[in-house]
Amino acid sequence: MSATVRLPRADGTLEERRLAEPARWERPASAIASRVAFAAAHVVADPFGDNVPGAPAVVDWESTLAFRRHLWSYGLGVAEAMDTAQRGMGLDWATTRQLIDRSAAAAREAGGRIAAGAGTDHVPADVASLDDVTAAYEEQVEVVEASGAQVILMASRQLARLARGPEDYAKVYERLLAQVSRPVILHWLGPMFDPALHGYWGSAEVPTASTALLDLIGRHAAKVDGVKVSLLDADHERALRAALPAGVRLYTGDDFNYPELIRGDGTHHSDALLGIFAAIAPAASGALQALDRGDPLGYDAAFAPTLPLARHIFAPPTWYYKTGIAFLAWLSGHQPGFTMVGGLESARGVVHLAELARLADEARLLPNPDLAAARLRAFLDVAGVPR
């Protein structure tokens, strides 16, 4: 096989590129200690399933669970059934329940850490009351807790539609926090990831929303492990994490600025719950292992080449980043084909995906260059790009 491929550029030209040998990424001999790090994992679609928009998801369970074992092997936790797994974008609740149960069982076998999203996406968008929202959350929380996974209280589109201010968020979340059996992770997903979540926590003004969130956490700190923040605003994240009560973590969801936020400022740091970690698991593990060793240069060397790739995958419209995650998993041999539930493989263009491959190659993240090149050539042939 040949690792050479002709990649299209936005200007209409072709670049002949020989894919590089991958970097040597060591798996950790023991658990990563300096930070808590979750990779939000995608699901692999069954190529024999009718995974068209609006249809129930048909999942390739073997490949999906193998990908989670890959993440655990690098010392990362798995954040299951999150937006990366296409919650609200193709993954229905019946399949989500299976995903949570199967992944939690696999985590027990592997000795891996797992947290899973509990939300309200199984009830109609037009539910009538906050009580309806709370009941929907309670149903999903029960599923997650029964599986043995840690609960992530996902942001709710229904709550965002119904709430009239911070007091309505407090009413729902306080009822949930009173019931959970162990501390949960709260979830602040910005409108760049889901426009339906505009104004979450009761205000479109981020400082006002932050105050409401901090007030809620301050009253219930014993029930809150941390809060995942995905606003792509590093300055806001630094201020928020410094204001959190002692013992409450800030899990960065900032796929644009994660190296500096996880490294920290000498006083505070962010832990991680990131979709990009699913794409760059070996490098992310290498960076965190370097941090454990007290090797900041090794940390920077591992993370720096991944940042252009991350910023490209999460480029606007950001909510389609899942397509890039699945494409890279396919190029890397983690799944047999480039198909996604809900037909979402069509959500990014050919040139965008070619640039993604180029950046992954520059980061030396393609574990088998010959396989990646063969798959790229097949993809580009189908797309009509001349060899």
N, C-alpha and C positions, 0 to 999 in steps of 0.2 A: 504494500500500500504506500501511497505518497501523502505526505502531510502538507502538500501545496494546494492552495485554493485561490481563486480570483474573486475578491470581495468588491461589491459595488460601493461606490461613494455617492454622496448627495449631489455632487457636481456632474454625475453621469459617467464618470470614468471608472475603470476597474484597477484594483491593486492586486498584483500577484504576490501572494504572501505564503511563506513557509512557516507553519506553526512551530513554536518553540517547544523544547522539552520542558516538562513541568518542573516547578521548584520542588525541592525535597521537603515535605511537610511531615514532621514527626508527630505521632499521636502521643498524648500525655500519658506518663506512667502512673499518675495519680490524679485525683480530682483537681480541677483548677480552683485555686483558693482566693486569689486577690479580688475577683469580681464574680458576681452571679451573672451568667450569660445564657440567655435563651435564644435559639434560632426559631423564628416563626416559619413553619414548614408548609410547603404546598402539597396538593394532592395530585396524583398521577391518574389521568383518565384512562379508562379501558378502551382500547382502539376498536373493540367489537361492540361498544355501547353507542347508543344514539345520543351522544352528548351535544345536542343542539340547544340553542337558546330557549329557555323556558322548560326544558325537559328535566325530569329527575336525573341526578348525577349517577353515572355508572363509573365506579372507581376500580382501577387496577390495584387491588389490595396488596399483592406481593411486592410490587415496585414501590408503592406508597410506604409500606412498613420498612422495606429495605432502606429507603432514603432516611427514615428516622434512625435506624441503626447506624447508618453512616454518620449522622450528626452526633449521636451519643459516643461513637468511637473516638471522636475528637474532643470529648470532654464537655460538649455543649448540652444544655438542657433543650428540650423541645417545647415550644409554645404551640399547642395544638388547636385546631379548629378556630383559627383567627382569620383576619381579613386576607392573609397570604393564602390560606386554604380556600379562598373564594366564598367566605360567608357573605351572603347578600349579593353574590355575583356568580351564582351557578350551583353552589353547594346547598342542597335542601336539608331540612332538619332531620329527616329520617336517616339520611346518609351520614350526617354529622354525628348523630348518636352512635352509629356504628364506628365511625372514625375515632371518637373519644374512647370508646370501650376497647377497641382493638389496639390503639396506640398506648393506652394505659397498661394493658396486659403486656405489650411488648416492652414497655419501660421497666416493668417489674422483672422481666426475664433478663434484660440488659443491665439492670442496675442504674438506669438513667433517670434523670430528673424530668418531670413533665408537669406542665400547667395547661389548662384548657379553657377556652372561651365559653362563657355562659352569657347569652344575650336574649333577645326577644324576637328573633327573625322568623320564628315559626308561627307567629300570629299575624293577622291582617295588618296592613299598614295603617288602616283607619280605626284601630281600636279606640274605644270611647273615653277611657278614663285612666288615671294614674294607677288605680287599683288593678286594671287589666294589665298594665305594664308590669306592675310588681308581681302579679301572678305568673306572667310569662317568664320573667326572670327566675322566679322560684322553681318553676318546672325544670329549667335548664340547669340551675345550680344543683338541684337534686341529682341530675344525671352525672354531672361532673364529679360531685363529691362521692357518689356511689362507685365511680370508676377508680377512685383513689388519687386522681389528679388534683392539683391545686387549682382553685377557682380564679379565673380572670373575669371580672365583671366588665364585659364589653360595652362600649358605648351603644346606645339604643336609638335607632331612627324614630321609633314611636315615641319615646320619651322626649326627644328633641322637638318633635312636632307638637306634643301636648303641653309641655312645661311652659309656664308663664314667667318663671323667674327662678332664682337659686333655691327658694324654699320648696319648690316642687321637686327638684333634684334631691334635696336633702330628705324629703318625705319618703321617696322611693328607696334611696340608698340606705337610709338609717334602718328601714324595715329589713332590708336584705342583710346588712351587717349584723343585725341582732340575731340572725338565724344561722349564719355560717359556722362550721365547726372548727375552722382554723383560718388564719389571716389570708386575705385575698389580695390580688393585684387589681387596682382600679385602672381604667383605660380612658385616655383622652386622645381620641383620634381626630385630627384637624380636618377641615373641609377640603384641603388639597387631596386627602385620601378618600373622603366621602362627603360630597357637598350637602347631603341630607343632615349632616351633623353640625352645620353652621350654628354658632351660638351655644355650644354645649356648656354645661354647668350654669346656664342661665343668663349669659350675656355674650354679645358679639364682641365686646371689648375684652381682650385677653387679660388685662390686669384685674378687671372685675370678676371674670370667671375664675381666675387663679385664687382670688380671695375667698370665693365661695368654696372652691375645692379644698383649700387649706383649712377653712373653718370646719368642714365636714371631717377631714382627716384628724384634725386636732381633737374633735369630740370622740373619735372612735379609733384612735391610733393603735390600740391593742388588737383590732380586727383588720388592720391594713398592713400587709407586708410591704407594699410599695405602690407606685403609680407609674404606668407606662405613658409617656408623653410623646406624641408624634405630631409636632407642630412645625418642625423644620426651622426652629428659631433657637440657636445655641445660646444667645444672651438670655432669653426668657428661661430656658432650661436651667442655666446656672443660678439665676435668681430664685427660681422655684425650689430647686433641690436644697439651697441654703436655708430656705424657710421651713422645710419639712421638720416635723418632730423627730427627735432622736430615735433611731431604729427603723424609720420608714425610708425605704429606698426610692430613688428615682431611677426607673428603668428607661433608658433612652430608647426612643423609637425614631431618632433623627438619623436617617440613612444618608444624610449629606455631611454630617459633622461628627460622626461617632468616634473617630480616633481621639480627638481632643477632649471630648466629653467623657469618655471612659477613662482616659488617662487622669483627668481631674486637674485641679488647680493647686494641689498641695493641702487643701483644707477639705474640700468636698469632691466627690467624683460621682459619675453615673454608672450604674450597672446597665445591663443590656437586655432588650427584648426587641430583636430586629429581624425584619424580613431579609435584609441583605446578608445576614449571617448564614442563611440557608444556601446562598450562592457562593459564599467565600469561606465556608466552614474550615477548611484546612488552614487558610491564612489567619482567620480570626483566632483559631486555637493557638497557632504559632505566636501571635501577638500576645495573647493572654498568658501563655506559658512563659514568654519573655518577661512579662510584668511580674509573674510569680518569682522569677529569678532575680528581680531587681535590675533588669537589663532594658533601660528605656530606648537605647539605640536599636536593639533587636525588636522591640515593640513597634517603633516607627518604621523600621525596614519591612516588617511583615504587613503592616496596614497601609502604608503610603501607596503602593501600586493598586490597591483595591478601590481607592476613593474615586478616581475617574469612572471606573466601571459602575460603582454604586450610584453616582450622580446621573449617569446615563440611564441605568435601569429605572430609576425613580423620576426621570424627567417628566414634565407635564405632558398629557394628563396623567398625574401620578398614580391614580387608582388602577391604571393598567400595568403597573410594575409586575404583576403576577405573570404576565406573558413572558417577560424577560427571565424571570426565575425559572420557569418551566423550560424555556428554550435552552438555557445554560445547563440545566439538569440533563436534558437530552444530549447535548453536545458532549457532556462529561460521562455519558454512559449509564446514568442513573435511572433511565426509563427507556422503553423500547421505541417510542415515537413521540413526535411533537404534536400531541393533541391535548385539549384541556376540556374540563367540564364547562358546559354553557357555550362551547364553541369559541372560547376566549383566545385561542391561538391566533385568531384574526385581528386582535386588538392592537398589534404593533406592525409597522410596515417592514418591508424587506430590507431597506437601507438601515433602518434603526437596528434590526437584529444583526445585520452584518457588522455594524459598528460595535455592537455588544460583543460579538465574537472576537473582533480585533482587540478590544480592551481587555477581555478575559485572557487572550493570548499574551498581551503585554504584561499582565499581572502573573503570567505563568500558572494559570489556574486550570488549564485543560489537561486532565490526567493522561489522556491517550491522544496525542496529536493526530495520528493516522485516522483513528475513529472519528474525531471531531471534523477533520477535513473531509472525510467521505460523507459524513452527514451534512455538512455545509454544502458540498457539491450537489447532493441530492435535493436539498431544500432549494438551492438557487436554480437548479434545472427546472423544478416544478414552477418556480416563480417566473421563469422566462429570462433569467439573467444569462447572457452568453458566456460560454467557457472561453 
